[in-house]
Each structure stands twice: as C-alpha cells, then as structure tokens.
Amino acid sequence: MLRSRYGDSVKSACRKCISRPFIYFRYEQCRLHFKSLVFLFSALAIRAVARAAYYVISDVRARFRENPGILRGASRTDHARACAVVYLVFR
C-alpha cells in the first residue's frame, strides 16, 4: 500500500518534470547551489575557528616558555593577550 502511494507520487512528479523540464531544471539547479553555499560557509567558519585556536595555542605555549613561573603559580598570566590574539585573527 505504502509502496504504491510512493510510486504514484513519483510518477506524478515525473509527469510534472516532463511537462516543464526547463523550469524544473532551474529549480533543482538553484536548490543545489543553495545547498553547496551552506557547506561553503560552514567550511569557512570551521577554518576561521581552527586558525584562531592555532594562534591561541601558539601564544599560550610561548607564554609558558617566556615565564615558567606560571606553572608553579608564582606569577599570573595576561589573559588580555589571548583575547587580543583572537580579536586580531577574526578581524
């Protein structure tokens, strides 16, 4: 029963495609472009976050090399420096 209803809906959709092939092609083409734009912007956002994380980690490692007293608790870190790095990366 369910399979026959699905088959009927596919047949009716195919009839519509055959009757208006160019319009349906343009519609599907636009849908494909829109879907690819979503992936593109997601990839750009992921790349930006990864780049910011890389710079923050590099900065933290450099701070620990410059001031080994941070691990012992003898000195405090400069958190504004990490925020400035992230700000400069996303700017």
Secondary structure, DSSP 8 states (H G I E B T S, - for coil): -HHHHHHHHHHHHHHHHHHSHHHHHHHHHHHHHHHHHHHHHHHHHHHHHHHHHHHHHHHHHHHHHH-THHHHTSS---HHHHHHHHHHHH-
